[in-house]
Amino acid sequence: MKINFVQTIIAIAVSSLIAYGLYSFQGTENKIFLSLGSFLFLASTLTLTIGTSFELPRTTTNVRVVSGIFFVIALLSNLIFSFINFSIPSYVIINGILFLVFILIAYSINKAKH
């Protein structure tokens, strides 16, 4: 896996701006928790989407597609949570399961070596 630092910095900056926007929209006491969780999830998916490449072009393409799909899913999930009053366990469970499924799929694609 090769990391392109400029694109990774851009991915982290975009994710932090989105997390700040979600922080601004949330009106309850969970706004710091929401912004931190959304930043971690969005930054990891966006970094793999635009900031990394793999040895095989097919692996790079598949990981980027999966990461892009999960970036959109994470963005929608966090947008929904920013407009409703949620409990912390429900946020952790839903986004934790999504993040672990994303990691599992990306790892499986990387290990397939097709």
Secondary structure as UniProt FT lines:
FT   STRAND          2..3
FT   HELIX           5..25
FT   TURN            29..30
FT   HELIX           31..50
FT   STRAND          52..53
FT   HELIX           57..83
FT   HELIX           88..112
//
